[in-house]
Amino acid sequence: MRGRITKIKRDVRALSPIFAVLILIAIAVIAGIIVYMFTSGYLGTMMGGGTAGQEKVAIEAVECPTVNSVTAWAKSTGGGPVEITEAILKDTSGQVVSVAQSVTNGGLLADGTLTNVGITFTGMNATTLYTVALVSKEGNQFVSPTFKSP
């Protein structure tokens, strides 16, 4: 009788080593995904934090009626009103060509109204492709599509 009880105890196993390893790998992968989502800010935005209140601006169009004069049509697309305080003129390679001498009508309303922002630069060349980076009071930059000076 004693031999029979010993045999039964020996045959009882919990999980095979293969299943145990698979479960540990699954736990590690899930933990890695959670850490990635937390560090990339995805969980913060899902839980109500994150980018709430961050300035967002869309530059719809840019026109250059005369050399050194640029009008950017921009609107606030989220995060409230945005005050544009500076503009930077860049060439197609991204090099800074000029910083604006003046920016007029730089207040973008929170309701998304399309606003023309008048900018005066120096040092523009005729028939050259440029982009304008509008700089907000908070220090964020919003880059326009490319445009050609007359």
JORA-V879385 format. One record per residue. RES is the residue in one small letter. PSI is psi in whole degrees, -180 to 180 (NA if undefined). Layout:
# JORA-V879385
res | psi
RES | PSI
RES | PSI
This chain:
# JORA-V879385
res | psi
m | -40
r | -38
g | -33
r | -40
i | -41
t | -40
k | -39
i | -44
k | -35
r | -29
d | -14
v | 124
r | 155
a | -88
l | 152
s | 155
p | -30
i | -46
f | -37
a | -43
v | -42
l | -40
i | -42
l | -40
i | -43
a | -42
i | -42
a | -41
v | -45
i | -42
a | -39
g | -40
i | -42
i | -43
v | -42
y | -46
m | -38
f | -45
t | -26
s | -4
g | 0
y | -45
l | -36
g | -40
t | -31
m | -30
m | 11
g | -4
g | -145
g | -122
t | 16
a | 126
g | -4
q | 138
e | 137
k | 127
v | 138
a | 126
i | 108
e | -41
a | 159
v | 134
e | 152
c | 86
p | -36
t | 162
v | 137
n | 5
s | 124
v | 140
t | 122
a | 130
w | 111
a | 161
k | 152
s | 128
t | 13
g | 152
g | 8
g | -171
p | 150
v | 131
e | 116
i | 121
t | -17
e | 159
a | 143
i | 129
l | 128
k | 150
d | -178
t | -19
s | -3
g | 3
q | 138
v | 125
v | -43
s | 154
v | 141
a | 137
q | -35
s | 147
v | 122
t | 149
n | 49
g | 11
g | 112
l | 125
l | 154
a | -22
d | -1
g | 18
t | 131
l | 124
t | 137
n | 126
v | 114
g | 133
i | 138
t | 125
f | 171
t | 153
g | 15
m | 145
n | 145
a | 145
t | 28
t | 145
l | 136
y | 167
t | 155
v | 134
a | 114
l | 132
v | 127
s | 170
k | -31
e | -9
g | 3
n | 146
q | 139
f | 119
v | 138
s | 168
p | 164
t | 152
f | 162
k | 136
s | 152
p | NA
